[in-house]
Amino acid sequence: MTNQGRNLKYLLDTNICIYIINENPTSVLKNLNSYENDEIYISTPTISELYYGVLNSKRKEENLMKLDKFLNAFKGNILEFDLKVAKKYANIRLFINQNNKRNIGDKDMDIAAVCLANYATLVTNNEKDFNFLPNLEIENWAR
């Protein structure tokens, strides 16, 4: 799964997906295009956040078309919240509670659990929400 200590899978956080859909900032697109399709993934928790954002927007139809186009590009590269992810989620939540770490949202815990269960690097512009979690590799493509 790893090459010289680096994960070969990259899981896109919700904010990175939004940047790609909106084609801004260009640094995200540049990074995205430097990897092969089989290295880039999205998760079902992220998809649920994206759909919520569309349904809560003023331009639902336009945004739904953009989201559908984006999701079509990731067919076969969607990591689901399954049993192994549920176990990682429980470990993350326990770690946060036992170590008095600042609580992060359930969806962020879900996304982190998907990363850990699938040996993926999380690509996010919200590093502060995740950087205290042990063993979670993070990259920021928005810089």
Secondary structure, DSSP 8 states (H G I E B T S, - for coil): -EETTEESEEEE-HHHHHHHHHT-SHHHHHHHHTS-GGGEEEEHHHHHHHHHHHHTSS-HHHHHHHHHHHHHTTTT-EE---HHHHHHHHHHHHHHHHTT-----HHHHHHHHHHHHTTEEEE-S-GGGTTTSTT--EE-TT-
